[in-house]
Amino acid sequence: MAETEQKRSVLSQIFTRKMLICVFTGFSSGLPLYILISLIPAWLRSEQVDLATIGFFALTGLPYTWKFLWSPLLDRFIPPFLGRRRGWILISQLLLIVSLGLFGFLDPKTQSGLQLIAAAATLAAFFSATQDIVLDAYRREILSDRELGLGNSIHVNAYRIAGFVPGSLSLILADYLPWSTTFMITALFMLPGILMTLFLSYEPKIDLPPHRTLTDTFTKPFNEFFSRKGVISALGILSFIFLYKFGDSMATALITPFYLDMGFSKTNIGIVAKNASVWPMLLAAIAGGVIMLKIGINRALWLFGVVQIVTILGFAWLASFGHFEVVTTKELIMLGVVVAAEYIGVGLGTAAFVAFMARETNPLYTATQLALFTSLAALPRTLFNSQAGVLIEHFGYYDYFWFCFFLAVPGMLCLFWAAPWNGDRKTEK
């Protein structure tokens, strides 16, 4: 009887309005990022752009690392419609659907065309980062501390599901349709998020300090974090945030060009990515969220982090076979195993990681503090991933993935200080 009640309790926490909102926030947040880091590199590689140049396109993601600079403005100012959070969400989403469709009118075959694509990608990254600021704050404000693990697990896996559009459907379309049409169809997948924003009536109510000056808007969120945690502890947390996803981020920096260079077609990648990862990822999403409810965020970071590191070696294993002259069922199964493992490992690790960052914020400064944390987490992806193409050309794919594996170790070591296994779990209740 007690076991039945416990199962019912878990299910009642999963199937709620808040968790449904997390599905939409995750999908809306993930779609533009995966267009930038997955579809655009595949597009450029199919147009014979060299790997080093494609690698440098990671720098177009700089707005993700600097978003904490304008995040205080989104905390401070309220649009004249829909409220403080939903108003900014709608503005950023409308700008995103236009900027993402813009790629359909650009040509990568010339140097000037590549420059325009880089500029458009930077603009889209700015709008996407702005959307992330508000979506992260919105999600943190509607979830209790206990719901953070499950809510962020659902958010992250919806985020990953969004990756199927540019990473699977769009690649299949690109084998049959012009890239211009493919990009415009892909951009339309922002519509579900826009509809959610328009028809969702729930707006978090936070009592803001009265008469905040513009200086206070920018300085108080940072001062509050360092004073609440202490300088040493705060720096330890920031170091962990920077390093935890470092190896994984580098490993997946040019993953679609890697699959193409292994001999898989765009349709192969699209079909296998969909079928080999959707069910493992969805099951891992539920399992990861339930596990965090049971053991807390700290221990989940340890367990999921190990899985996240080990799955990097799947890429090294695949790379060890070299280029496939002929792709048979055997090679497709190998690709499916690697993709499934990657989606499970990264999905679990990211869910716990995002929940941890959300837990460390103060509700008065949610947008700014979360933007600081997520900007720091995105820094390796933007700065160091820009060198991925150069490193791959130097090492080769096999040695490169082992290099990424060792890059992931320092982030795990930081857990001793940032989230100890037997640390105080009262904050997670």
C-alpha positions as CSV (number, residue, x, y, z in Angstrom):
1,M,0.0,0.0,0.0
2,A,2.8,2.4,0.9
3,E,4.6,1.5,-2.3
4,T,1.5,2.3,-4.3
5,E,1.1,5.6,-2.6
6,Q,4.8,6.4,-3.3
7,K,4.4,5.6,-7.0
8,R,1.3,7.8,-7.1
9,S,3.1,10.6,-5.5
10,V,5.9,10.4,-8.0
11,L,3.5,10.3,-10.9
12,S,1.5,13.3,-9.5
13,Q,4.7,15.3,-9.5
14,I,5.5,14.4,-13.1
15,F,2.1,15.1,-14.7
16,T,1.5,18.6,-13.6
17,R,1.0,22.0,-15.3
18,K,4.4,23.2,-14.2
19,M,6.1,20.2,-15.8
20,L,4.2,20.7,-19.0
21,I,5.5,24.3,-19.0
22,C,9.0,22.9,-18.7
23,V,8.5,20.9,-21.9
24,F,7.7,24.1,-23.8
25,T,10.5,26.1,-22.2
26,G,13.0,23.4,-23.1
27,F,11.9,23.0,-26.7
28,S,11.9,26.8,-27.3
29,S,15.3,27.2,-25.7
30,G,16.9,24.2,-27.5
31,L,15.7,24.8,-31.1
32,P,17.8,27.9,-31.9
33,L,20.9,26.6,-30.2
34,Y,20.8,23.4,-32.2
35,I,20.3,25.3,-35.4
36,L,23.4,27.2,-34.7
37,I,25.6,24.3,-33.5
38,S,24.2,21.4,-35.5
39,L,22.4,22.5,-38.7
40,I,24.7,25.4,-39.7
41,P,27.9,23.3,-39.4
42,A,26.2,20.5,-41.5
43,W,25.1,23.1,-44.1
44,L,28.6,24.6,-44.3
45,R,30.3,21.2,-44.5
46,S,28.0,20.0,-47.2
47,E,29.0,23.1,-49.2
48,Q,32.6,22.1,-48.8
49,V,33.6,24.7,-46.2
50,D,36.8,23.5,-44.4
51,L,36.6,22.3,-40.7
52,A,38.8,25.0,-39.4
53,T,36.5,27.7,-40.7
54,I,33.4,25.8,-39.4
55,G,35.1,25.6,-36.0
56,F,35.6,29.3,-35.8
57,F,31.8,29.7,-36.3
58,A,31.6,28.7,-32.6
59,L,32.6,32.3,-31.8
60,T,29.2,33.4,-33.1
61,G,27.9,32.0,-29.8
62,L,29.6,34.7,-27.8
63,P,26.2,36.3,-26.8
64,Y,25.6,33.1,-24.7
65,T,28.7,33.9,-22.7
66,W,28.0,37.6,-22.2
67,K,24.2,37.5,-21.6
68,F,24.7,38.3,-17.9
69,L,25.6,41.9,-19.1
70,W,22.1,42.7,-20.2
71,S,20.2,40.2,-18.0
72,P,19.7,42.9,-15.2
73,L,17.7,44.9,-17.6
74,L,15.3,42.0,-18.1
75,D,14.9,41.8,-14.3
76,R,14.5,45.6,-13.9
77,F,12.2,46.6,-16.8
78,I,8.7,45.2,-17.6
79,P,7.2,45.2,-21.1
80,P,3.8,46.9,-21.5
81,F,2.2,43.5,-22.3
82,L,2.0,40.0,-20.8
83,G,4.1,40.8,-17.7
84,R,7.8,40.9,-16.7
85,R,8.7,37.3,-17.8
86,R,6.2,36.5,-20.6
87,G,6.5,39.9,-22.2
88,W,10.3,39.5,-22.7
89,I,9.9,35.8,-23.8
90,L,7.5,36.8,-26.6
91,I,9.7,39.6,-27.8
92,S,12.7,37.3,-28.0
93,Q,10.8,34.5,-29.7
94,L,9.4,36.8,-32.4
95,L,12.9,38.1,-33.2
96,L,14.2,34.5,-33.2
97,I,11.7,33.2,-35.8
98,V,12.6,36.0,-38.2
99,S,16.4,35.8,-37.6
100,L,16.5,32.0,-38.0
101,G,14.5,32.1,-41.3
102,L,17.0,34.6,-42.5
103,F,19.6,31.9,-43.1
104,G,17.5,30.7,-46.0
105,F,18.4,33.8,-48.0
106,L,22.2,33.5,-47.5
107,D,24.9,31.7,-49.6
108,P,28.0,30.1,-48.0
109,K,29.9,29.7,-51.3
110,T,31.6,33.1,-51.2
111,Q,33.7,34.8,-48.5
112,S,31.2,37.7,-48.2
113,G,28.4,35.1,-47.9
114,L,30.2,33.4,-45.0
115,Q,30.7,36.8,-43.3
116,L,26.9,37.5,-43.6
117,I,26.1,34.0,-42.2
118,A,28.5,34.7,-39.3
119,A,26.8,38.0,-38.6
120,A,23.3,36.5,-38.8
121,A,24.4,33.6,-36.5
122,T,25.6,36.1,-34.0
123,L,22.4,38.0,-34.1
124,A,20.3,34.8,-33.7
125,A,22.6,33.8,-30.8
126,F,21.8,37.2,-29.1
127,F,18.1,36.7,-29.4
128,S,18.4,33.1,-28.3
129,A,20.5,34.1,-25.2
130,T,17.9,36.7,-24.3
131,Q,15.2,34.1,-24.5
132,D,17.2,31.8,-22.3
133,I,17.7,34.5,-19.7
134,V,13.9,34.9,-19.3
135,L,13.0,31.2,-19.7
136,D,15.5,30.2,-17.1
137,A,14.2,32.8,-14.7
138,Y,10.6,31.9,-15.4
139,R,11.2,28.2,-14.7
140,R,13.1,28.9,-11.5
141,E,10.3,31.1,-10.2
142,I,7.5,28.6,-10.8
143,L,9.3,25.6,-9.4
144,S,9.9,24.9,-5.7
145,D,13.3,23.7,-4.6
146,R,12.1,20.1,-4.4
147,E,10.7,20.3,-8.0
148,L,13.9,21.7,-9.5
149,G,15.5,18.3,-10.2
150,L,12.5,16.9,-12.0
151,G,11.5,20.2,-13.7
152,N,15.0,20.8,-15.0
153,S,15.3,17.2,-16.1
154,I,12.1,17.6,-18.2
155,H,13.3,21.0,-19.5
156,V,16.7,19.6,-20.5
157,N,15.3,16.6,-22.3
158,A,12.7,18.8,-24.1
159,Y,15.7,20.9,-25.0
160,R,17.3,17.8,-26.5
161,I,14.2,16.8,-28.3
162,A,14.3,20.2,-30.0
163,G,17.7,19.1,-31.3
164,F,15.9,16.5,-33.5
165,V,14.4,19.2,-35.6
166,P,17.7,20.7,-36.9
167,G,19.7,17.5,-36.2
168,S,17.3,15.0,-37.8
169,L,14.3,16.3,-39.7
170,S,16.1,19.3,-41.2
171,L,19.0,17.1,-42.4
172,I,16.5,14.7,-44.1
173,L,14.7,17.7,-45.7
174,A,18.0,19.0,-47.0
175,D,18.6,15.9,-49.0
176,Y,15.3,16.6,-50.9
177,L,14.8,20.4,-50.7
178,P,17.0,23.5,-51.1
179,W,18.7,24.7,-48.0
180,S,16.7,27.9,-48.2
181,T,13.4,26.1,-47.8
182,T,14.9,23.8,-45.1
183,F,15.9,26.8,-43.0
184,M,12.5,28.5,-43.3
185,I,10.6,25.3,-42.3
186,T,13.0,24.8,-39.4
187,A,12.4,28.4,-38.1
188,L,8.6,27.7,-38.0
189,F,9.2,25.3,-35.2
190,M,9.5,28.3,-32.9
191,L,5.7,28.6,-33.2
192,P,4.8,26.2,-30.4
193,G,6.8,28.3,-27.9
194,I,5.2,31.5,-29.2
195,L,1.7,30.0,-28.7
196,M,2.6,28.9,-25.2
197,T,3.7,32.4,-24.3
198,L,0.5,33.9,-25.7
199,F,-1.9,31.6,-24.1
200,L,-0.2,30.8,-20.8
201,S,-1.8,33.0,-18.1
202,Y,0.6,32.2,-15.3
203,E,3.1,35.0,-14.5
204,P,5.3,34.6,-11.3
205,K,4.7,37.2,-8.6
206,I,8.0,38.3,-7.0
207,D,8.2,41.2,-4.5
208,L,10.9,43.3,-5.9
209,P,12.8,45.8,-3.8
210,P,11.3,49.3,-4.3
211,H,13.0,52.2,-6.1
212,R,15.9,50.2,-7.5
213,T,18.4,52.4,-9.3
214,L,20.0,51.3,-12.5
215,T,23.3,50.8,-10.6
216,D,21.6,48.6,-8.1
217,T,20.0,46.6,-10.9
218,F,23.5,45.7,-12.2
219,T,25.5,45.3,-8.9
220,K,23.2,43.9,-6.3
221,P,22.7,40.4,-7.9
222,F,26.5,39.8,-8.0
223,N,27.1,41.3,-4.5
224,E,24.3,39.2,-3.0
225,F,25.7,35.9,-4.5
226,F,29.2,36.5,-3.1
227,S,28.1,37.7,0.3
228,R,25.6,34.8,0.7
229,K,28.2,32.1,-0.3
230,G,31.4,33.8,0.8
231,V,34.2,34.6,-1.7
232,I,36.0,31.3,-1.6
233,S,32.9,29.1,-1.8
234,A,31.5,31.4,-4.6
235,L,34.6,31.0,-6.6
236,G,34.6,27.3,-6.1
237,I,31.0,27.1,-7.4
238,L,31.9,29.3,-10.4
239,S,34.9,27.1,-11.2
240,F,32.7,24.0,-11.1
241,I,30.1,25.6,-13.4
242,F,32.9,26.5,-15.9
243,L,34.5,23.0,-16.0
244,Y,31.6,20.5,-15.5
245,K,30.5,20.4,-19.2
246,F,33.9,21.3,-20.7
247,G,34.9,17.9,-22.0
248,D,31.4,17.0,-23.2
249,S,31.0,20.4,-24.9
250,M,34.3,20.0,-26.8
251,A,33.5,16.4,-27.8
252,T,30.2,17.5,-29.5
253,A,31.4,20.7,-31.0
254,L,31.6,19.4,-34.5
255,I,29.7,16.1,-34.1
256,T,27.6,16.4,-37.2
257,P,30.6,17.0,-39.5
258,F,32.2,14.0,-37.7
259,Y,29.3,11.8,-38.7
260,L,29.5,13.1,-42.3
261,D,33.3,12.5,-42.4
262,M,32.7,9.0,-41.2
263,G,30.7,8.3,-44.3
264,F,27.1,8.7,-43.1
265,S,24.7,10.6,-45.3
266,K,22.5,13.4,-44.0
267,T,19.5,11.1,-44.2
268,N,21.4,8.3,-42.3
269,I,22.2,10.8,-39.5
270,G,18.7,12.2,-39.4
271,I,16.9,8.8,-39.2
272,V,19.3,7.2,-36.8
273,A,19.5,10.3,-34.5
274,K,15.7,10.2,-34.2
275,N,15.2,6.5,-33.7
276,A,18.3,5.7,-31.6
277,S,17.9,8.6,-29.1
278,V,14.3,9.7,-28.6
279,W,13.2,6.7,-26.5
280,P,16.4,6.3,-24.4
281,M,16.4,10.0,-23.8
282,L,12.8,10.2,-22.8
283,L,13.2,7.3,-20.4
284,A,16.4,8.8,-19.0
285,A,14.5,12.1,-18.5
286,I,11.9,10.5,-16.3
287,A,14.4,8.3,-14.6
288,G,16.8,11.2,-14.0
289,G,14.1,13.4,-12.5
290,V,12.9,10.6,-10.2
291,I,16.4,9.8,-9.1
292,M,17.0,13.5,-8.2
293,L,13.8,13.5,-6.2
294,K,15.2,10.5,-4.3
295,I,18.9,11.2,-3.8
296,G,19.1,15.0,-4.3
297,I,21.0,17.2,-6.8
298,N,24.5,16.8,-5.3
299,R,24.6,13.0,-5.6
300,A,23.0,13.1,-9.0
301,L,25.8,15.4,-10.2
302,W,28.3,12.7,-9.3
303,L,26.4,9.8,-10.8
304,F,25.3,11.5,-13.9
305,G,28.7,13.1,-14.4
306,V,30.4,9.7,-14.6
307,V,27.9,8.6,-17.2
308,Q,28.5,11.9,-19.1
309,I,32.3,11.3,-19.2
310,V,32.1,7.6,-20.2
311,T,29.9,8.3,-23.2
312,I,32.6,10.6,-24.7
313,L,34.6,7.4,-25.3
314,G,31.8,6.2,-27.6
315,F,32.8,8.8,-30.1
316,A,36.5,7.6,-29.9
317,W,35.3,4.0,-30.4
318,L,33.4,5.0,-33.5
319,A,36.3,7.1,-34.8
320,S,38.7,4.1,-34.4
321,F,37.0,2.4,-37.4
322,G,38.0,5.2,-39.8
323,H,35.9,6.3,-42.8
324,F,33.2,3.9,-43.9
325,E,33.4,3.4,-47.6
326,V,30.0,1.6,-47.6
327,V,27.4,2.2,-44.9
328,T,25.6,-1.0,-44.0
329,T,23.1,-2.0,-41.3
330,K,26.1,-2.8,-39.0
331,E,27.5,0.8,-39.3
332,L,24.1,2.3,-38.7
333,I,23.7,0.2,-35.5
334,M,27.1,1.4,-34.4
335,L,26.1,5.0,-35.0
336,G,22.8,4.4,-33.1
337,V,24.6,3.0,-30.1
338,V,26.9,6.0,-29.9
339,V,24.0,8.5,-30.4
340,A,21.8,6.8,-27.8
341,A,24.6,6.8,-25.2
342,E,25.4,10.4,-25.9
343,Y,21.8,11.5,-25.5
344,I,21.4,9.6,-22.2
345,G,24.8,10.7,-20.7
346,V,24.6,14.3,-21.7
347,G,20.9,14.6,-20.9
348,L,21.3,13.2,-17.4
349,G,24.4,15.3,-16.7
350,T,22.8,18.5,-18.0
351,A,19.6,18.0,-16.0
352,A,21.4,17.8,-12.7
353,F,23.7,20.6,-13.7
354,V,20.9,23.0,-14.6
355,A,19.0,22.1,-11.4
356,F,22.2,22.9,-9.4
357,M,22.6,26.3,-11.0
358,A,18.9,27.2,-10.4
359,R,19.2,26.1,-6.7
360,E,22.1,28.5,-6.2
361,T,20.1,31.6,-7.2
362,N,18.2,34.1,-5.0
363,P,14.6,34.6,-6.3
364,L,15.0,38.4,-6.1
365,Y,17.7,38.2,-8.8
366,T,16.8,35.0,-10.7
367,A,17.4,36.2,-14.2
368,T,20.7,37.9,-13.5
369,Q,22.3,35.2,-11.4
370,L,21.1,32.4,-13.6
371,A,22.4,34.3,-16.6
372,L,25.8,34.6,-14.9
373,F,25.9,30.9,-14.2
374,T,24.8,29.8,-17.7
375,S,27.1,32.3,-19.4
376,L,30.0,30.8,-17.5
377,A,28.9,27.3,-18.5
378,A,28.6,28.4,-22.1
379,L,32.1,29.9,-22.2
380,P,34.0,26.7,-23.0
381,R,31.5,26.0,-25.8
382,T,32.0,29.4,-27.4
383,L,35.7,30.1,-26.9
384,F,37.4,26.7,-26.9
385,N,35.0,25.0,-29.3
386,S,36.2,27.5,-31.9
387,Q,39.5,25.6,-31.9
388,A,37.8,22.2,-32.3
389,G,38.3,22.1,-36.1
390,V,42.0,23.0,-35.7
391,L,42.5,20.4,-33.0
392,I,40.8,17.7,-35.0
393,E,42.9,18.4,-38.1
394,H,46.0,18.1,-35.8
395,F,45.0,15.1,-33.7
396,G,42.6,13.3,-35.9
397,Y,39.1,12.3,-34.6
398,Y,40.2,9.4,-32.4
399,D,42.9,11.2,-30.4
400,Y,40.7,14.3,-30.2
401,F,37.9,12.4,-28.4
402,W,40.4,11.0,-25.9
403,F,41.6,14.5,-25.3
404,C,38.0,15.6,-24.6
405,F,37.7,12.7,-22.1
406,F,40.6,14.0,-20.0
407,L,39.2,17.6,-20.2
408,A,36.1,16.4,-18.4
409,V,38.0,15.1,-15.3
410,P,38.7,18.5,-13.6
411,G,35.0,19.3,-13.6
412,M,34.3,16.1,-11.7
413,L,37.0,16.9,-9.2
414,C,35.4,20.2,-8.5
415,L,32.4,18.4,-7.1
416,F,34.4,17.7,-3.9
417,W,34.0,21.5,-3.1
418,A,30.9,22.6,-5.0
419,A,28.5,19.7,-4.4
420,P,30.0,17.1,-2.0
421,W,28.4,13.7,-2.0
422,N,27.4,13.9,1.7
423,G,26.9,17.6,1.7
424,D,24.0,19.5,3.3
425,R,20.9,18.5,1.4
426,K,18.5,20.6,3.3
427,T,18.5,23.1,0.5
428,E,17.2,20.5,-1.9
429,K,14.0,19.8,0.0
